[in-house]
Amino acid sequence: MSKSKKAKAKAERGTLRNVLRCLKPYRGLVFLSVLLSATCAALTLYVPILVGRAIDLIVGTGNVDFDAIVPILIRIGIVVLATAAGQWIINAVNNRITCAVVRDVRQQAFERIGILPFDFLDTHPTGELVSRVISDVDQFSNGLLLGFSQLFTGIATIIGTLGFMVAIRPLIALIVVVLTPISFVVAKFIATRTHSMFTAQAQTKAEQTALVDELLTNQKVVKAFTQEQAATEKFDEVNARLEQHALKAVFFSSLTNPCTRCVNGIVYAVVALIGAMTCISTAGAAVPFTVGNLSALLSYANQYTKPFNEISGVITELQNAFACASRVFALINQEPQTPDAPDARVLTDAQGSVAFENVSFSYVPERKLIQDMNLQVQPGQRVAIVGPTGCGKTTLINLLMRFYDVNSGAISVDGTDVRGITRSSLRTSFGMVLQDTWLSSGTVRENIIMGKPDATDEEIIAAAKASHAHGFIRRLPKGYDTVLGADGGGLSQGQKQLLCITRVMLALPPMLILDEATSSIDTRTELKIQNAFGVMMEGRTSFIVAHRLSTIREADVILVMKDGSIIEQGTHDELLAKGGFYATLYNSQFAQG
């Protein structure tokens, strides 16, 4: 076996183990489903015996034993009703198992996303992850339900019919057993070759979901740069590939049913021929092979081959389900971020002392970014970080918040390495206002109190007034109870940013991070916000990332970064007097202004 085949087989075994692990909490229901499937199969197989007995009571014209047939018909009716009731219960149980497993898998996938390291999230398109949690789980659900609905019943039917056929005529049963597995071999041959096709289909579908998510999210940019045609062509290319993969997968998998039916038809014809000849040859014998026996045997031969046909279809569907399940479990089994240390400190009432000691970090090893950085920030200091795009300003913030951990060196807060502080308490100690705003679906009030759920109305209004958001909030249809759409739909970018600023002003954490916090606000409002920030930052350690250097003149210290290193450090006046890189940046902005 080649390495690729071994790897594929190992992956399939891993997926199967994951599925069985998900079924473990519901093993009671699974046992009930199996038991009921076996019972219903036995009842179904009992009917041909009863029908055969009734046929043998019809000897000829005017020679019918109605007194014996009527009780048989009543018994058949009872068996059929009991089987129908059992099938209804089986379907209810199988639906319960499937829905519960799908709920658990989605929950595990969503919870795993919450603890995945940021380098994984940054390197995987959002739409692709959405496809795994929604579309792939749906496909897995369909395959799992089909498997429960037909697999157990099919296996029980095969075993039961085999037993009945052996009891009626062992030789004919042997012929059926020898010929029927051919259909299973054909089905397996086709199924093993369609797995890769279904995998390609699932991957392309995820790519399409990611593309649609990207284009819809950035529709304004697409239109602004008249990229509608290019976007359509790109979508058409992915859509065409999905069509090809889907056509191949469906076409080859659809060969399973007709191929197995052909084999089953041959088996049925052989049983009918041999059975009829046996009826003729045993006529008048002490233990004849009756027409009723032949009728039952033909029924069993048909029922014996039918599950093979159904199971072959189930196997094909399961190939698709397993291809999707493997992608979902790959996400669920993804290595999470390094957990908090068992003795990690819960940071409370942070003083705001921050130190970088010989810190080095890069997103990928071959591309160096921050190298051997040292920095000491005193409690209450306002630290501005400036520099050209890509110099490491946002990376510095990512390290402060422990979105990423340093490759070497250490960052400490109040004298404790951040890796020895719980992530939750560290991030709660920082208030962040980013250039990219984020609001959840909900009311204005719910978005503001995100950092302080127990805030009173008076506190909320005071924070909104401080951020100059109270005026536009009051003009909304329902004021603070106005429901916002996804990501604050209906509000301007500036209004959304004011709400994000209000959120931080309400929580008032001991340390602040302002990353281009006023970039989407008009100049007049920005001046008011800067004054409000001045009051808010009083006594709080603040990190201010800014491109507009006019907004950071009052900072206690300005860090000038270039190529991941701090090349200059000092106050606004000191840096201007040096006439270095900062002075060049400032004067160029002033000249352009």
N, C-alpha and C positions, 0 to 999 in steps of 0.2 A: 504494500500500500504506500502511495506517495505521501510526502510530508503534507501537501495541501489537503489530501483526503483525510489524513489522520487528524489534522487541525480542525477540519470541518466536522468529523465525527465527534471529536472532543467537545467542540462548541455545541453540537446538538445534544450531547449527553448533559452538558452543563445547563442548557435551557430546560431540558426535561427535569433535572433536579430542582431547578428554580420553580417550575410549575408544580411539582409535587410538594415542594415546601409551602407554596401558597395554598394548596389544597389541605394541608395538614390540619388547620383549625376546624375544617369542615368534614373531617373523616367520618363522623357519625352520619352526616347527610349522604356522603359518598357511599357508605356501607348500605344505607337504606335504599339508595338508587340502584345499587348492584343487586340487592336482595329482591326488590320489586321487579327489576328487569328480568331476573331469573324466573320469578314467579309468573310474570306475564308471558314469558317465552314458553314455559311449561303448559300454561293454560291454552295458549294459542296452538301448541302442538298436540294438545289433547283432542281438539276439534276434528282433525282428519280421521282419527281413530273412530270417533263417534259417527262421522259421516260414512266411513267404510262399513261399519256395522249396519247402518241404515240401508246402504246399497245392497248388502248381502241379504237383507230381508225382503228385497224386491226380486222375487225369483222369476216372475214372468207375468203375462197378461192375466189379470184376475187372481194372481197368486202373490198378494202383498200382505204382510203381517202388520196391519196398522196398529194393533194393540201394543206391539213391541216398539214400533217406530215412534209413536207419540212421546213416550217417556224420554227417548233419545233426543228428540227435537227440543223438549223442555230443558234437558240437561245442556244441550248446545246453547240455548238462549241464556241460561244462567252463566255458563262459562264465558260467553261473549260479553255480557254485561260486566262481569267481574274483571275481565281483561281491559275493557274500556275504562272502568274506574281506576284500575291500576295504572294504565297509561296516563291518565289525567294527573294522578298523584306524582308519577315519575317526572312528567313535564314540569310540574310545579316545583318539585325538589331540584331538578336540574337547573331551572331558571334561578332559583334561590342561590344555588352554589355558584353559578356563573356570575350573577350580578354581585355577589359578595366578594368573589375573587377579583373581579374587575375593579370594584371599589377599593379593595385593599391595594391592588397593584398601582392604581392611579395615585392613591394616597402616599404610598411608598415612593413613587417617582417624584411627586411634588415635594415631599419632605426632603428627599435626597437633593433636589435642586437647591433647596434652602441651605444646605450645608456643604455644597460643592465649592471647591476653591475657585477664586475668580479667574485664574488662568484657564480653567476649563470653560467657564461661561463666556469668557472673552474670545475664545477660539472656536465656539460653536454657534452658528446662527440661531437666533431666537425662534424663527419659524421651524427650524429642524427639530428643536427640542419640543416645541408645541406639537409637531406632528407625531413625535414619539408618545407623548402623554395622551393625545386625543385619538388620532387616526390609527396608529399602530395598536393601541389598546382595544379599539373597536374591532379591528380585524382579529386580534387574539381572542376577544370575547365571542365572536361568531364561530371561530373554529372550536373553541372550548365547548360551547353549547352544542354544536353539531356532534362533537365527540361524545359528550355525555348522552345525547339523545339517541345515538345510533350505535355507538361502539359497544357498550355493555349489552344492550339488547341483541345486537348482532352476534356477539360471542356466545351468549347464552343460547341463542337459536341454533347456532352451528353445533354446539355440544349436544343440545336436546334432540335435534333432528337426527344426528348421527346415532344416538342411542336408540331411538325409535326404529330407524332403518335397520340397524343390526338385529333388533328384536324381531322384525318382520321377515327380512331376507338378507342374511349376512353377505352373500355373494354380490348382490346388487349394490349393497351398501359399500362394499369394497371398491367396486367400479366407480361409484360416485366420489369416494374419497380420493381415488387415484387421479381422476380427471379434473375435479374442481379446483385444486390448488393452482392449476395452470393460470386461471384468471387472476389469482392473487399475485403470482409471479409477474404476469403482464402489468398489473397495476403498480407493483413495486418498481418495476423497470421504468415505467413512465414517471412515477412520483419522484424517484431519486434524481431524475434529470430536470424536473420542474422546480426543485428547491432553489437553485441558483437564479432561475428566472423570477420567482416570487421575491427573492431577496433584492434583485436589481429593481423590481417594480416598487418595493417599499422604499428603497433608497432614493429613487427618482421622485416618488411622491413626496418624500420629505424635502427634497431639493425644491420642488415646485411650491410647497407650502412656505418654505423660507423665502423664496423669490416673491411670492404674492404678498407676504407680510412686509418685506422690505419695500416693495413698490407702493403699497397702500400707505405705509407709514411716512414715506417720503414723496407723496404724490405732488406736493407743491414744488419740490425741487425738480421733479421730473418734468412738470409743466413749464417751470421757469426756464429750464434749459432746453425746452422743446425736444425732450427725449422720449416722447410718447411712442414714436415709431421704433426706436431702438429697444425700448422696454417691451413693446409688443413682439418684436422679432426674437428677443431673448426668451420671452415666455413661450412663444410658438416653438422654439427649438427644444426647450425642456418638455413642453407638452407633447411634442412629436416623439421624443424619446420615451416618455411615459406610455404613449400609445403603443409603440413598438414592443416595449417590455410587457405591457399588459396583454397585448394580442398574443405574443408568444406563450406567456404563462397560461392564459385561458385556453388557447388552442391546444397546446400539448396536454394540459390537464384534462381537457374535455375528451381526449381520446380514450381515457380510462374507461368511461362508462360503456361506450359501444363495444370496445374490445372485450371487456369482461362479460357483457351480455351475449356476445357471440359464443364465447366458451360455454356459458351457462346454457344457451340454447342447444348446443351439441350434447351436453350432459343430459338434458331433459329428454332429448330424442333417443339417446342410447338407452336410458332407463325405461322409456315407454316401449321400445322395441323388445328388449330383453324380458321385461315384465310381461308383455303380451304373450311372448313365446312360452314363458314359464307357466302362465295361466292355462294355455292349451295343453302343454305337456303333462301338467299335474292334474288335469281333469279326471275325476274318478279315483284319485289317490286317497289314501287314508287321511292325509293332512294336505288338502289342496291349497294352491295359491289362488285365492278368490279374486273376483273383480274388485270387491271392496278393499282387499289388501293392496291391489295394484293402484287403486284410486288414492289410498293413504300414502303409498310409497311415492307416487308421482307428486303428490302435494308436498311431501317431505323433501323430495329431490329439488323441487322448485324453491321451497323455503330455505333449504341448505345452501343453494347457490346465491339466493338473493342477498343474504348478509355480506357475502364476499363482494358483491357488486356495491353495496352500500358502504362497506368498510373501505373499499378502494376509493370511493368518492370522499369519504371522511379523511383518508390518508392524504389525498390531494389537497383538501381544504386545510388539514393540519399542517401541511408543508408551508402554506401561506401564513397560517397562524403562528407557526414556530419561527418563521422568518421575521415576522413583526415582533413576536415575543422576545426574540434574541436581542433586538434593538432596544426594547424597553428595559430588559434586565441588564443590558450593558450599561444603561444609565443608572439603574437602581444599584448596581454593584460597583459603580464608579468610586474610586478612592475619595473619601470625603476630605475636607480640610483638616489640618492637624487639630485634634480636639484640645480644649483647655486642659492645662495641667491639673492633676488631682488636687494639688495644693494651691491652685491659682487664687490670687487675691481678688476680692470684690472691691473695686475702686469706688469709694464714697467720699464726698466732700473734697474732690481733687483740688489741690492748691494751684496746679497749673505749671509746675516746673517740668520742662521737657528737655531731654538731652539726646543728641545723636553722637555715638561714639564709634568712629572708624566704620561707618556704615557703607556697605557695598551692595548694590542690587542691580539686576538686569532681568528683563522679562524672558529673554532667551540667552543662553550662555555665550553664543558667538557675537552678540551685539551688546557691548558694554554700555552702561548708562551711568548710574551713580557709583562713584569710586572713592572709598576712604573719606567719607564726609563726616565732619565733626561740627557740632553746633550745640550751644547752650542757651536755652531760653528761660528767662526768669519769670516767676509768677506775675501775671498781670501785664506782661509785655505785649505790644502789638508788633507782630512780625509780618512784614510784607515780603512776598516772593515774586520776583520779576525775572524776565529773561525771554529769549526768543522761543518760538514754538518748538516743542520737542526737547527742551533743555532739561526736563525732569520736574517741573513744578507740580503737575498733577500726580506724578509718581510719589513725590514727597508726601502729599496728602494721603495717597493710598497706603503708604507705609505707616503714617501716623494712626490711621483708622484700622490698621491690621487687615486691610483687604488683601494685602500681600505681606509676607514675612521677609525680612532682610536675608540676603544670602550669607552675609557675614557682618560682624559688628553687632551693635545693640542700640535700640531706641528705648529710653526709659521715661516714665512719667512719675513724678514725685519720688524719684529714686528707685523705682521698680521697673525692671525690664517688662515691656508690654507683653512679651510672651508668657510672663508670670502673672498677668492680669486677665480676668475673664473678658472675652470679647464683648459680651453684652454690657458689662459695667464700663468698659473703656469707651465704647461707642456712645453710650448714654451720657458720658461726661463731655462729649463733643457735640456742639450744635453745628449742623452743616447747611449752608445755602449754596447750591451749585448753579452753574450757568444753565445746565439742562434741568428744567423743572420736572417734578413728578407729582401728580395728584391722582388719588384713587377715585373710583366711582363711589359717590356718596355725597353728603351735604357739605357745604362750606365749613360748617362747624366741625364735622367729623374729620375733615382734612386738617383743620387748624390744631385740634386737640391731640393729634397723633402722638406728640411727644409728652403730653400731659393729659391723660384721659379724664382726670378728676377736676379739671379746671372749671371754675364758675363762669357764668355769663359775663360778670363784671371783669374778670381777668381776660376773657377772650376779647371783649370789646376794647379793653385798655391796650392789649397787644396789637389789635388791628389799627387802633388810632396811632400808636407809636410807629407802625410800619406804613401809615397813610393808605391802608387798605379799607378802612371803615367806610369811607365815602362811596366807593364803587360797590362794596358789599351791600350797603343799605339800599342802593338803587336796583339791586337784583330783584326778581319777582317775589321771592320769599325771604329775602335778606340772608341771614346766616343759615336758614333752613332750606335754601335753594339747592336742589340736587344737581350735581355736576356729572357730566358724562365721563367716559373713559379719558384719562389723562387731562381732566379739566376742560373737556370739549365745550365750546361756547364762549370761553374766556380768551382774551388776548394773551400773548406771551408775557407782556408786562404785568397783567393782572395775576397770571399764574405765579409769576415770580414774587409778587407782593404777598400772595398767600403763603408761599414757602418761607418768606422772611418773617411773616406773622407767626408761623409755626415755631420758629426758633426763638422769637422774642417772647412767646408765651412760656416755653420750657426754660429759657435762660440757664443753660448749662454752664459749668465753670470754665469751659474752653470753647472757642469758636473757630470754625473754618469757613471762610467766605471766598468761594472760587468764582470770580467774576459775578458776584451776587447781584450787581445792579446793571448788568450788560443789556438787559431788555427793557430798561426803564428810561423814560424821557429825562432830559437834563435837569429840568426844574424839580421833578420828583426825586431825582437822584440826589440832589443837594439836601433835600429834606431827609431822605433815607440815610445819607452819610451822617447827618447830625444825630439821627436816632441810633445809628450804629455806634456813634461816639459815646452816647450814654450807655448803650448796652455793653460795650466792650470795657467800660470803666471797671478796673479791678479784675478783668478776665483775660487769660492768655488767649491771644487771637492770632490766627494765621490767615493772611489776606493774599490771595493770588489775584494779580491784576495785570491787565495789559495797558489800561489807561493810567499812566503814571501820575496824572494829576490827582487821582483819588487816594494816593497813599503818602502824601506829603507829611502827614502827622504821625506816621508809624514810628515806633521807638527804634526799630532797626529794620533796615531793608537788606534782604539777601538777593544778590544779583547772581543768577545761575546761568551757566553756559556749558553744554556738553556734559551735564550731570554733576558738575562741580560748582561750588560757591566761589566765584572769582572776586567778588567785592562784597563788603559788608559795612554798614554804617547808617547814619541818618540821611535824610534827603539832602540837607545842606552840605554834609561832609562828603557825600558821593559826588555832588555837583562840583565841589571845590577840587576834588581829585582829578576831574576832567577825564575819567576813564570810560569804561563801557557803558555804565549807567548814564553818565552825562551825555554820551552820544545818543543813547536811546531816548532820553528825555528831550533833548534839544531837537531831535528829528521829529518827535511827536508835536512838540510846540511849534516847530516850523510848519508842519503840515496843518496844524490847527489854525 
